[in-house]
């Protein structure tokens, strides 16, 4: 490092001497190793799927205004989450807790996991309920037909 007459500092333009220093190389190697560990961990991270969670709450009768009132944020913020933007950490964490409490599900959906697991929310199991009703109706119709045929 050189100091000029006016008091300004100037670094030597020969970067090769600094990068060849063993202490500097050791720092760069350890920083690269730490960065590589972080990048590998980040690859497996999938953020929460807020769009899907908002749809689930909508199926349970929650409006954007009601969600925003409970979370103490604007309804426009919830609407923007519904189209793909991400909330700040405090609102996102509170929203996940609200979703878990309303749905009774501990594991929340993450992006990229669509259709990898199934759960029932609101009236999503409506068709299964219809199957049991159809079975009951078929039984009653067959009983009626058998009683009409006897008389």
N, C-alpha and C positions, 0 to 999 in steps of 0.2 A: 504494500500500500504506500502510496506517495502522498505527501502533503505539499500543496502548492503554496506560493507566497501569500495568496489572499486568504489562506486558512481552509480552503475547500479540500475535501478528501477525494482521492481518485484511486480506483482499484487498478491493479495491473491488468493489462489487456491479455496477458498470457494465462488463459484459463487452464491450460494443460498442466502447469505447475501445481495449481490447486487441486485439480482432479486426480493427479497422480500421488498426492499425499496419502500415506497409508491411513491416517486417522480420518481423513475425509472419505476415503473409499469405504472404510468400516461403517461410517454413519450412513452412507448411501445404501450399502448392502442391507443393513438392518432396517432402514426405512422401506426399501423395496420388499423385504420379507413381510413386514407388517402390512404393507399395502396389499400384497398378494393374498394374505390370510383374510383381510377384510373383503376383498373382491370375491373370493371363493365363498365366503359366508353370505354375501349379498346376492349371489346368483340364486340361492335357494329361497330367498325371501319373497313372499307374495303379499302385497298389501291387501287390506280388507276390501271386499267388494261392496262398497257403499251403495251402488246403484241397486244391486240385488236386495240389500237389506232394506232400502227405502221401499222397494216394491213389496217386500214381505210385510212391512208395516202398513202400507196402503191396503193390502189384502185384509189386514186386521182392523181396518177402519180409521187409520190415522191419516190426517191430512198433513201437508207441508207446514201449515200454520200451527197445528197442534204440536208437531215435532219441534218446530222452532221455539214455541212458547216453553216447552219443557226444557230444552237445551239452552235457553236464553241466548238465542242468536236470531238473525233475520230470516224470514221465510224465503227471501231471495237466495240466501246461502244454502238452504236445504234444497231449493229447486236446482241450484247449480251443482250440488252433489249428485242429484238425481240424473244429471246428464254427463257425469264423468269427472268433475273437478273433485279435488280432495280437500277435506276440512283440515283446519289446524289441529294440532295434537289434542288439545283439551276438549274441543268439540267432538272430535272423532272418537276419543276414548269414552266420553259421556254417551255418544250415540250408540257405540257398541254395547255399553252396559244397558241402555234403554232397550235395544233390540233383543239382547239376551233375556232380559226380564219379561218382555212382552211375549216372546216366542217360547221361552222355557228351554232353549237350546244353549248348551255351553260353548260348543264349537261354532265360531262364526265363519261365514263364507269368505273365501279369498279369491282374488282375481286369478283367472286362468283355471279355476277348479269347477267351472260350470258343468253340471251334469255328472260330476264324479261321485257325488253322494246325494242322497235324497232325504228330505224331511217334509213333514206335513205342517202347513201353516194355514190358518183360517179355513177356507173352503176348498183347499187344494185336494183334500181327500173326498170331495163331494161325489165323484164317480164311484168310489169304493162303497160309499153309503148307498148309492143308487143300486148297485149290484145286489146288496142284501134286501132292499125293498122289492126289487124285481123278483127275487127268489120267493119272498113272502107272497107277492101277488100271484105268481105262478102256482104256488101251493093252494091259495084260495080259489083260483079259477079251476084248478083240477078237482078240488073238493066240490065246487058248485056243479061242474060238469058231471061228476060221478053221482051226485045226489039227483040231478035232473034226469039222468039216464035210468035211474031206478024207479022213478015214479011214473 
